[in-house]
Amino acid sequence: MKKTEKNKYLPYGRQHIDANDIQEVVSVLESDYLTTGKKTIDFEIEFSKKVNVKYAVSCSSGTAALHLSLLAQNLPNESRVIVPAISFLATANIVELSGGKVVFADVDSETGVLSESTITKAIENTGDKISAIIPVHLNDSSLDMKMIRHIADQHNLKVIEDACHALGGNYYENGKITGVVGSNLYSDLTSFSLHPVKAIAMGEGGVITTNSEILQKKILRLRNHGMTRNADDFLNNELAFDKSQNPNPWYYEMQELGLNYRASDIHCALGLSQLKKLEKFISKRIKLFKLYTKHLESFSPTIIPVKNNFSVSAPHLFPVLIDFNSIRKSRAELMRLLDEKGIGSQVHYIPLFLHPYYKNKYHHNHYEGAIKYYERCLSLPLYYDMNEDDVIRVTTALQEIIG
């Protein structure tokens, strides 16, 4: 990581770890139990309370959370699943890994997320029946989930909400909060990532939320090799029980294929400590977001923040749309010049259909919204430890570069 002579380097995102976080992790390291145990259970209980849902299941990453969510739906092999054309690789990859087929849907060119027209077009253009949709909260909570639920009900689709960018967000309608992202108000399951650049960090980690006890139990099995130690669930009675019909103390049973997607107590101790600070973290991010918006007003229409229409914001990133022709610099040039000034930036994301795997496997329509968004988007630094001086430093650097 570079540093300028006078200023610290500002990455596009990073974690905030304090003494309490360190102590919570150390306390687990000094205990007798490191893997999935009491801290994991405590974390899951507190997470479920935070997002107003019945069940939360921790796992090893946001990718694992998405994969487990889709596997839990028991979709037939080669099921078609709608995925937005703009997202991180995991959103589409888990469909392929689960034996399904990706149906890309275009996105709104100004927000990068699914819209009613792009979802409808994806359904109409697909001759085969679609089984599920994975809407993605890109950057923060900018999805119209009520609309997506309505379309899903019309076409009998499962809804797996990718909220890896949206922890701490709320659903919003007519000026009022209608629910919390993760409460599954409009979805069957919701997946979160707790990667270091997200709202809170587990190091690496993920969470799935659901209001279904059946799905919760299935996901618990799937994250642990498809295995159960619950005697009430055993099928092989001859092996499971002794002559007195007591369960054999060593016995466990695998009834379906699963994976090792467990989170450890080490990771969950950090997650639990961070969760207590979620509101503080989000409040600071919103403050920084508003400061950026204020200081970028004079850059419009050459540089404009990505708009958010459907929720109370819980900004994970600060994305802007840039008219690179107007500034007479390419995105690569701008990123390199910012880096020389000690300022990191990133692109979220390369359209999924442009990656060689998907380009070679599927015949693609021209997703105009995704291309238009991708060609203009850039994420500027946004994280808890920043202050107004840092925001001014970024916007001043932009002004110096573009003239």
Secondary structure, DSSP 8 states (H G I E B T S, - for coil): ----SSS--B-S------HHHHHHHHHHHTSS--SSSHHHHHHHHHHHHHTT-SEEEEES-HHHHHHHHHHTTT--TT-EEEEESSS-HHHHHHHHHTT-EEEEE---TTT-S--HHHHHHHHHH--S-EEEE--B--SSS---HHHHHHHHHHHT-EEEEE-TT-TT-EEEETTEEEEETTS-SS-SEEEEE--TTSSS--SS-EEEEES-HHHHHHHHHHTBTTEE--GGG---HHHHB-TTS-B-TT--EE-S---B----HHHHHHHHHHHTTHHHHHHHHHHHHHHHHHHTGGGTTTEEE----SEE---S-EEEEE-HHHHT--HHHHHHHHHHTTB--B-S---GGGSHHHHHHS-----HHHHHHHHHEEEE---TT--HHHHHHHHHHHHHHH-
